[in-house]
Amino acid sequence: MAKIPEPPETVTVKEKVVSCDGGEGPLGHPNVYLNMGTGSRVECPYCDALYVLDGVTGKKAK
Protein backbone atom coordinates (compact mmCIF):
# COMPACT_ATOMS: atom_id res chain seq x y z
CA MET A 1 0.00 0.00 0.00
CA ALA A 2 1.38 3.44 -0.94
CA LYS A 3 2.12 5.87 1.85
CA ILE A 4 0.20 9.15 1.67
CA PRO A 5 2.65 12.09 1.72
CA GLU A 6 2.35 14.63 4.49
CA PRO A 7 0.92 18.01 3.46
CA PRO A 8 3.42 20.84 2.94
CA GLU A 9 4.24 23.21 5.77
CA THR A 10 1.87 26.18 6.05
CA VAL A 11 3.38 29.44 7.31
CA THR A 12 1.46 32.63 8.06
CA VAL A 13 3.30 35.78 6.99
CA LYS A 14 2.62 39.51 7.24
CA GLU A 15 3.96 40.60 3.83
CA LYS A 16 3.12 39.60 0.26
CA VAL A 17 6.76 38.96 -0.68
CA VAL A 18 8.52 36.17 1.23
CA SER A 19 11.77 34.26 0.93
CA CYS A 20 12.17 30.51 1.33
CA ASP A 21 15.39 28.48 1.68
CA GLY A 22 13.86 25.15 2.65
CA GLY A 23 14.61 25.71 6.34
CA GLU A 24 17.09 22.83 6.50
CA GLY A 25 20.31 24.85 6.63
CA PRO A 26 22.83 23.38 4.16
CA LEU A 27 20.32 20.63 3.29
CA GLY A 28 17.65 23.13 2.15
CA HIS A 29 17.35 24.60 -1.34
CA PRO A 30 18.49 27.86 -2.97
CA ASN A 31 16.94 30.96 -1.41
CA VAL A 32 13.99 32.09 -3.55
CA TYR A 33 11.75 35.15 -3.26
CA LEU A 34 8.05 34.49 -3.77
CA ASN A 35 5.47 37.17 -4.57
CA MET A 36 1.77 36.60 -3.84
CA GLY A 37 0.72 39.17 -6.43
CA THR A 38 -3.01 39.86 -6.04
CA GLY A 39 -3.63 36.62 -4.11
CA SER A 40 -3.20 35.81 -0.43
CA ARG A 41 -0.98 32.72 -0.73
CA VAL A 42 2.02 31.37 -2.61
CA GLU A 43 3.67 27.94 -2.73
CA CYS A 44 7.43 27.36 -2.89
CA PRO A 45 8.31 25.52 -6.12
CA TYR A 46 11.17 23.67 -4.38
CA CYS A 47 9.76 22.40 -1.06
CA ASP A 48 5.99 23.03 -1.48
CA ALA A 49 5.83 25.15 1.69
CA LEU A 50 2.66 27.22 1.57
CA TYR A 51 2.91 30.88 2.63
CA VAL A 52 -0.42 32.45 3.58
CA LEU A 53 -1.05 36.13 4.27
CA ASP A 54 -1.84 36.80 7.95
CA GLY A 55 -5.53 36.39 8.75
CA VAL A 56 -6.20 33.36 6.50
CA THR A 57 -4.60 30.21 8.10
CA GLY A 58 -1.20 28.93 9.14
CA LYS A 59 1.12 27.81 11.92
CA LYS A 60 3.38 30.74 12.78
CA ALA A 61 4.19 34.30 11.81
CA LYS A 62 7.51 34.79 10.09
Phi and psi restraints in degrees (range 20) as a CNS / XPLOR table:
assign (resid 1 and name C) (resid 2 and name N)
       (resid 2 and name CA) (resid 2 and name C) 1.0 -74.0 20.0 2
assign (resid 2 and name N) (resid 2 and name CA)
       (resid 2 and name C) (resid 3 and name N) 1.0 139.7 20.0 2
assign (resid 2 and name C) (resid 3 and name N)
       (resid 3 and name CA) (resid 3 and name C) 1.0 -80.8 20.0 2
assign (resid 3 and name N) (resid 3 and name CA)
       (resid 3 and name C) (resid 4 and name N) 1.0 134.5 20.0 2
assign (resid 3 and name C) (resid 4 and name N)
       (resid 4 and name CA) (resid 4 and name C) 1.0 -79.2 20.0 2
assign (resid 4 and name N) (resid 4 and name CA)
       (resid 4 and name C) (resid 5 and name N) 1.0 125.1 20.0 2
assign (resid 4 and name C) (resid 5 and name N)
       (resid 5 and name CA) (resid 5 and name C) 1.0 -67.4 20.0 2
assign (resid 5 and name N) (resid 5 and name CA)
       (resid 5 and name C) (resid 6 and name N) 1.0 147.7 20.0 2
assign (resid 5 and name C) (resid 6 and name N)
       (resid 6 and name CA) (resid 6 and name C) 1.0 -69.1 20.0 2
assign (resid 6 and name N) (resid 6 and name CA)
       (resid 6 and name C) (resid 7 and name N) 1.0 148.8 20.0 2
assign (resid 6 and name C) (resid 7 and name N)
       (resid 7 and name CA) (resid 7 and name C) 1.0 -67.1 20.0 2
assign (resid 7 and name N) (resid 7 and name CA)
       (resid 7 and name C) (resid 8 and name N) 1.0 154.9 20.0 2
assign (resid 7 and name C) (resid 8 and name N)
       (resid 8 and name CA) (resid 8 and name C) 1.0 -65.2 20.0 2
assign (resid 8 and name N) (resid 8 and name CA)
       (resid 8 and name C) (resid 9 and name N) 1.0 159.7 20.0 2
assign (resid 8 and name C) (resid 9 and name N)
       (resid 9 and name CA) (resid 9 and name C) 1.0 -65.4 20.0 2
assign (resid 9 and name N) (resid 9 and name CA)
       (resid 9 and name C) (resid 10 and name N) 1.0 138.8 20.0 2
assign (resid 9 and name C) (resid 10 and name N)
       (resid 10 and name CA) (resid 10 and name C) 1.0 -112.8 20.0 2
assign (resid 10 and name N) (resid 10 and name CA)
       (resid 10 and name C) (resid 11 and name N) 1.0 125.6 20.0 2
assign (resid 10 and name C) (resid 11 and name N)
       (resid 11 and name CA) (resid 11 and name C) 1.0 -124.2 20.0 2
assign (resid 11 and name N) (resid 11 and name CA)
       (resid 11 and name C) (resid 12 and name N) 1.0 127.9 20.0 2
assign (resid 11 and name C) (resid 12 and name N)
       (resid 12 and name CA) (resid 12 and name C) 1.0 -86.1 20.0 2
assign (resid 12 and name N) (resid 12 and name CA)
       (resid 12 and name C) (resid 13 and name N) 1.0 131.8 20.0 2
assign (resid 12 and name C) (resid 13 and name N)
       (resid 13 and name CA) (resid 13 and name C) 1.0 -127.4 20.0 2
assign (resid 13 and name N) (resid 13 and name CA)
       (resid 13 and name C) (resid 14 and name N) 1.0 164.1 20.0 2
assign (resid 13 and name C) (resid 14 and name N)
       (resid 14 and name CA) (resid 14 and name C) 1.0 -104.3 20.0 2
assign (resid 14 and name N) (resid 14 and name CA)
       (resid 14 and name C) (resid 15 and name N) 1.0 -6.8 20.0 2
assign (resid 14 and name C) (resid 15 and name N)
       (resid 15 and name CA) (resid 15 and name C) 1.0 -126.9 20.0 2
assign (resid 15 and name N) (resid 15 and name CA)
       (resid 15 and name C) (resid 16 and name N) 1.0 156.7 20.0 2
assign (resid 15 and name C) (resid 16 and name N)
       (resid 16 and name CA) (resid 16 and name C) 1.0 -82.2 20.0 2
assign (resid 16 and name N) (resid 16 and name CA)
       (resid 16 and name C) (resid 17 and name N) 1.0 -9.8 20.0 2
assign (resid 16 and name C) (resid 17 and name N)
       (resid 17 and name CA) (resid 17 and name C) 1.0 -116.4 20.0 2
assign (resid 17 and name N) (resid 17 and name CA)
       (resid 17 and name C) (resid 18 and name N) 1.0 123.9 20.0 2
assign (resid 17 and name C) (resid 18 and name N)
       (resid 18 and name CA) (resid 18 and name C) 1.0 -129.7 20.0 2
assign (resid 18 and name N) (resid 18 and name CA)
       (resid 18 and name C) (resid 19 and name N) 1.0 161.5 20.0 2
assign (resid 18 and name C) (resid 19 and name N)
       (resid 19 and name CA) (resid 19 and name C) 1.0 -118.2 20.0 2
assign (resid 19 and name N) (resid 19 and name CA)
       (resid 19 and name C) (resid 20 and name N) 1.0 147.5 20.0 2
assign (resid 19 and name C) (resid 20 and name N)
       (resid 20 and name CA) (resid 20 and name C) 1.0 -136.1 20.0 2
assign (resid 20 and name N) (resid 20 and name CA)
       (resid 20 and name C) (resid 21 and name N) 1.0 132.8 20.0 2
assign (resid 20 and name C) (resid 21 and name N)
       (resid 21 and name CA) (resid 21 and name C) 1.0 -123.4 20.0 2
assign (resid 21 and name N) (resid 21 and name CA)
       (resid 21 and name C) (resid 22 and name N) 1.0 13.2 20.0 2
assign (resid 21 and name C) (resid 22 and name N)
       (resid 22 and name CA) (resid 22 and name C) 1.0 87.2 20.0 2
assign (resid 22 and name N) (resid 22 and name CA)
       (resid 22 and name C) (resid 23 and name N) 1.0 -15.4 20.0 2
assign (resid 22 and name C) (resid 23 and name N)
       (resid 23 and name CA) (resid 23 and name C) 1.0 65.3 20.0 2
assign (resid 23 and name N) (resid 23 and name CA)
       (resid 23 and name C) (resid 24 and name N) 1.0 15.3 20.0 2
assign (resid 23 and name C) (resid 24 and name N)
       (resid 24 and name CA) (resid 24 and name C) 1.0 -113.5 20.0 2
assign (resid 24 and name N) (resid 24 and name CA)
       (resid 24 and name C) (resid 25 and name N) 1.0 22.0 20.0 2
assign (resid 24 and name C) (resid 25 and name N)
       (resid 25 and name CA) (resid 25 and name C) 1.0 61.2 20.0 2
assign (resid 25 and name N) (resid 25 and name CA)
       (resid 25 and name C) (resid 26 and name N) 1.0 -130.0 20.0 2
assign (resid 25 and name C) (resid 26 and name N)
       (resid 26 and name CA) (resid 26 and name C) 1.0 -68.8 20.0 2
assign (resid 26 and name N) (resid 26 and name CA)
       (resid 26 and name C) (resid 27 and name N) 1.0 -12.4 20.0 2
assign (resid 26 and name C) (resid 27 and name N)
       (resid 27 and name CA) (resid 27 and name C) 1.0 -94.5 20.0 2
assign (resid 27 and name N) (resid 27 and name CA)
       (resid 27 and name C) (resid 28 and name N) 1.0 2.0 20.0 2
assign (resid 27 and name C) (resid 28 and name N)
       (resid 28 and name CA) (resid 28 and name C) 1.0 -76.2 20.0 2
assign (resid 28 and name N) (resid 28 and name CA)
       (resid 28 and name C) (resid 29 and name N) 1.0 -146.1 20.0 2
assign (resid 28 and name C) (resid 29 and name N)
       (resid 29 and name CA) (resid 29 and name C) 1.0 -130.8 20.0 2
assign (resid 29 and name N) (resid 29 and name CA)
       (resid 29 and name C) (resid 30 and name N) 1.0 173.4 20.0 2
assign (resid 29 and name C) (resid 30 and name N)
       (resid 30 and name CA) (resid 30 and name C) 1.0 -57.1 20.0 2
assign (resid 30 and name N) (resid 30 and name CA)
       (resid 30 and name C) (resid 31 and name N) 1.0 144.7 20.0 2
assign (resid 30 and name C) (resid 31 and name N)
       (resid 31 and name CA) (resid 31 and name C) 1.0 -66.7 20.0 2
assign (resid 31 and name N) (resid 31 and name CA)
       (resid 31 and name C) (resid 32 and name N) 1.0 126.1 20.0 2
assign (resid 31 and name C) (resid 32 and name N)
       (resid 32 and name CA) (resid 32 and name C) 1.0 -125.3 20.0 2
assign (resid 32 and name N) (resid 32 and name CA)
       (resid 32 and name C) (resid 33 and name N) 1.0 147.5 20.0 2
assign (resid 32 and name C) (resid 33 and name N)
       (resid 33 and name CA) (resid 33 and name C) 1.0 -103.1 20.0 2
assign (resid 33 and name N) (resid 33 and name CA)
       (resid 33 and name C) (resid 34 and name N) 1.0 130.1 20.0 2
assign (resid 33 and name C) (resid 34 and name N)
       (resid 34 and name CA) (resid 34 and name C) 1.0 -118.2 20.0 2
assign (resid 34 and name N) (resid 34 and name CA)
       (resid 34 and name C) (resid 35 and name N) 1.0 132.4 20.0 2
assign (resid 34 and name C) (resid 35 and name N)
       (resid 35 and name CA) (resid 35 and name C) 1.0 -113.1 20.0 2
assign (resid 35 and name N) (resid 35 and name CA)
       (resid 35 and name C) (resid 36 and name N) 1.0 128.1 20.0 2
assign (resid 35 and name C) (resid 36 and name N)
       (resid 36 and name CA) (resid 36 and name C) 1.0 -76.1 20.0 2
assign (resid 36 and name N) (resid 36 and name CA)
       (resid 36 and name C) (resid 37 and name N) 1.0 -14.5 20.0 2
assign (resid 36 and name C) (resid 37 and name N)
       (resid 37 and name CA) (resid 37 and name C) 1.0 60.4 20.0 2
assign (resid 37 and name N) (resid 37 and name CA)
       (resid 37 and name C) (resid 38 and name N) 1.0 -128.9 20.0 2
assign (resid 37 and name C) (resid 38 and name N)
       (resid 38 and name CA) (resid 38 and name C) 1.0 -89.2 20.0 2
assign (resid 38 and name N) (resid 38 and name CA)
       (resid 38 and name C) (resid 39 and name N) 1.0 -5.2 20.0 2
assign (resid 38 and name C) (resid 39 and name N)
       (resid 39 and name CA) (resid 39 and name C) 1.0 -85.9 20.0 2
assign (resid 39 and name N) (resid 39 and name CA)
       (resid 39 and name C) (resid 40 and name N) 1.0 -171.9 20.0 2
assign (resid 39 and name C) (resid 40 and name N)
       (resid 40 and name CA) (resid 40 and name C) 1.0 -122.3 20.0 2
assign (resid 40 and name N) (resid 40 and name CA)
       (resid 40 and name C) (resid 41 and name N) 1.0 13.0 20.0 2
assign (resid 40 and name C) (resid 41 and name N)
       (resid 41 and name CA) (resid 41 and name C) 1.0 -155.5 20.0 2
assign (resid 41 and name N) (resid 41 and name CA)
       (resid 41 and name C) (resid 42 and name N) 1.0 156.3 20.0 2
assign (resid 41 and name C) (resid 42 and name N)
       (resid 42 and name CA) (resid 42 and name C) 1.0 -150.7 20.0 2
assign (resid 42 and name N) (resid 42 and name CA)
       (resid 42 and name C) (resid 43 and name N) 1.0 144.7 20.0 2
assign (resid 42 and name C) (resid 43 and name N)
       (resid 43 and name CA) (resid 43 and name C) 1.0 -111.9 20.0 2
assign (resid 43 and name N) (resid 43 and name CA)
       (resid 43 and name C) (resid 44 and name N) 1.0 136.2 20.0 2
assign (resid 43 and name C) (resid 44 and name N)
       (resid 44 and name CA) (resid 44 and name C) 1.0 -70.4 20.0 2
assign (resid 44 and name N) (resid 44 and name CA)
       (resid 44 and name C) (resid 45 and name N) 1.0 129.4 20.0 2
assign (resid 44 and name C) (resid 45 and name N)
       (resid 45 and name CA) (resid 45 and name C) 1.0 -71.7 20.0 2
assign (resid 45 and name N) (resid 45 and name CA)
       (resid 45 and name C) (resid 46 and name N) 1.0 -16.8 20.0 2
assign (resid 45 and name C) (resid 46 and name N)
       (resid 46 and name CA) (resid 46 and name C) 1.0 -88.3 20.0 2
assign (resid 46 and name N) (resid 46 and name CA)
       (resid 46 and name C) (resid 47 and name N) 1.0 -53.8 20.0 2
assign (resid 46 and name C) (resid 47 and name N)
       (resid 47 and name CA) (resid 47 and name C) 1.0 -112.3 20.0 2
assign (resid 47 and name N) (resid 47 and name CA)
       (resid 47 and name C) (resid 48 and name N) 1.0 0.3 20.0 2
assign (resid 47 and name C) (resid 48 and name N)
       (resid 48 and name CA) (resid 48 and name C) 1.0 66.0 20.0 2
assign (resid 48 and name N) (resid 48 and name CA)
       (resid 48 and name C) (resid 49 and name N) 1.0 13.4 20.0 2
assign (resid 48 and name C) (resid 49 and name N)
       (resid 49 and name CA) (resid 49 and name C) 1.0 -61.3 20.0 2
assign (resid 49 and name N) (resid 49 and name CA)
       (resid 49 and name C) (resid 50 and name N) 1.0 137.8 20.0 2
assign (resid 49 and name C) (resid 50 and name N)
       (resid 50 and name CA) (resid 50 and name C) 1.0 -104.7 20.0 2
assign (resid 50 and name N) (resid 50 and name CA)
       (resid 50 and name C) (resid 51 and name N) 1.0 122.0 20.0 2
assign (resid 50 and name C) (resid 51 and name N)
       (resid 51 and name CA) (resid 51 and name C) 1.0 -103.5 20.0 2
assign (resid 51 and name N) (resid 51 and name CA)
       (resid 51 and name C) (resid 52 and name N) 1.0 124.6 20.0 2
assign (resid 51 and name C) (resid 52 and name N)
       (resid 52 and name CA) (resid 52 and name C) 1.0 -121.3 20.0 2
assign (resid 52 and name N) (resid 52 and name CA)
       (resid 52 and name C) (resid 53 and name N) 1.0 134.4 20.0 2
assign (resid 52 and name C) (resid 53 and name N)
       (resid 53 and name CA) (resid 53 and name C) 1.0 -63.1 20.0 2
assign (resid 53 and name N) (resid 53 and name CA)
       (resid 53 and name C) (resid 54 and name N) 1.0 136.8 20.0 2
assign (resid 53 and name C) (resid 54 and name N)
       (resid 54 and name CA) (resid 54 and name C) 1.0 -47.4 20.0 2
assign (resid 54 and name N) (resid 54 and name CA)
       (resid 54 and name C) (resid 55 and name N) 1.0 133.5 20.0 2
assign (resid 54 and name C) (resid 55 and name N)
       (resid 55 and name CA) (resid 55 and name C) 1.0 105.1 20.0 2
assign (resid 55 and name N) (resid 55 and name CA)
       (resid 55 and name C) (resid 56 and name N) 1.0 -6.6 20.0 2
assign (resid 55 and name C) (resid 56 and name N)
       (resid 56 and name CA) (resid 56 and name C) 1.0 -99.6 20.0 2
assign (resid 56 and name N) (resid 56 and name CA)
       (resid 56 and name C) (resid 57 and name N) 1.0 -76.8 20.0 2
assign (resid 56 and name C) (resid 57 and name N)
       (resid 57 and name CA) (resid 57 and name C) 1.0 -162.3 20.0 2
assign (resid 57 and name N) (resid 57 and name CA)
       (resid 57 and name C) (resid 58 and name N) 1.0 163.7 20.0 2
assign (resid 57 and name C) (resid 58 and name N)
       (resid 58 and name CA) (resid 58 and name C) 1.0 154.1 20.0 2
assign (resid 58 and name N) (resid 58 and name CA)
       (resid 58 and name C) (resid 59 and name N) 1.0 178.6 20.0 2
assign (resid 58 and name C) (resid 59 and name N)
       (resid 59 and name CA) (resid 59 and name C) 1.0 -97.5 20.0 2
assign (resid 59 and name N) (resid 59 and name CA)
       (resid 59 and name C) (resid 60 and name N) 1.0 -44.3 20.0 2
assign (resid 59 and name C) (resid 60 and name N)
       (resid 60 and name CA) (resid 60 and name C) 1.0 -152.1 20.0 2
assign (resid 60 and name N) (resid 60 and name CA)
       (resid 60 and name C) (resid 61 and name N) 1.0 152.7 20.0 2
assign (resid 60 and name C) (resid 61 and name N)
       (resid 61 and name CA) (resid 61 and name C) 1.0 -81.7 20.0 2
assign (resid 61 and name N) (resid 61 and name CA)
       (resid 61 and name C) (resid 62 and name N) 1.0 144.4 20.0 2
